[in-house]
Amino acid sequence: MVKLNITLELKDDLEVSQFRSWLESHIEVLDFTILPDTQKLYENNEQFRLLVKAEKKAKNDKRKFINDNN
């Protein structure tokens, strides 16, 4: 079994709904999350930029640890 995580950008809520229905009719979906648009928050808030940077580092560190120990 292989788990896959992808990020897509779709044009509107209808397209999201149609894609989700199609996807769920063809495969088992373990998680489906709609990501909020944080562009303005990132541009205008230093604390948020620091959190994004810390999250990115933590994800990279986790991936490296898994790859080195799995």
N, C-alpha and C positions, 0 to 999 in steps of 0.2 A: 504494500500500500504506500502510495506517495501522496503527501499533502502539498498543495500548491496555493500560493497566495499571490494575487495579481491586483493591480490598481488600474482602473479604467476611468476614462472621463466620457460621460455620455451627455447628450445635448439637453435633456429635460426629464422631468419626473415620469412622463409617459414612457419614454425610451427605457428608463431604469426599470419601470414596472414590467414592461414587455420582455426585457432581457432577463430579469429575475425569473419570470414565469417560464420562459424558454429553458433557462439554465436548470431550474428545479425539476423540469419535466424530463431532463436528460441525465442528470447526475445527482448524487446526494450532496447537498450543500451543507457544510458544517457551520459556516458563519457567513453572514451577508451584512456588511456595515456600510452605511452611507456616510462618507467623510464630510465634515463641515468645511466651508470655505474660510480659511484662516488667513488669507493674504493680507487683508487690512490690519488684522491683529498683529501679524508678523511685522508689517511695515511700521506700525505705530507704537509698539510696546516692547521695550528692551527686555523686560522680564520674560515675556513669551519667547523672544528670540533665544534667550539663554536656556529656557526649558527645551526648545526644539533642538538646540545644539547638544544638550545633555542627553536627550532621548536618542538622538542619532548615534552618539558615542556609545551609549549603553547597548543599543541594538547591534552595533558593529562588534563590540566586545563579546556579547553573547554569541553571535555567529562564529566568531573566531574560537571561542571556548568550545562550542559544540563541534566545530570542524576538527579541532586539535584533539578532542577527547572522545570522539564517537567513531 
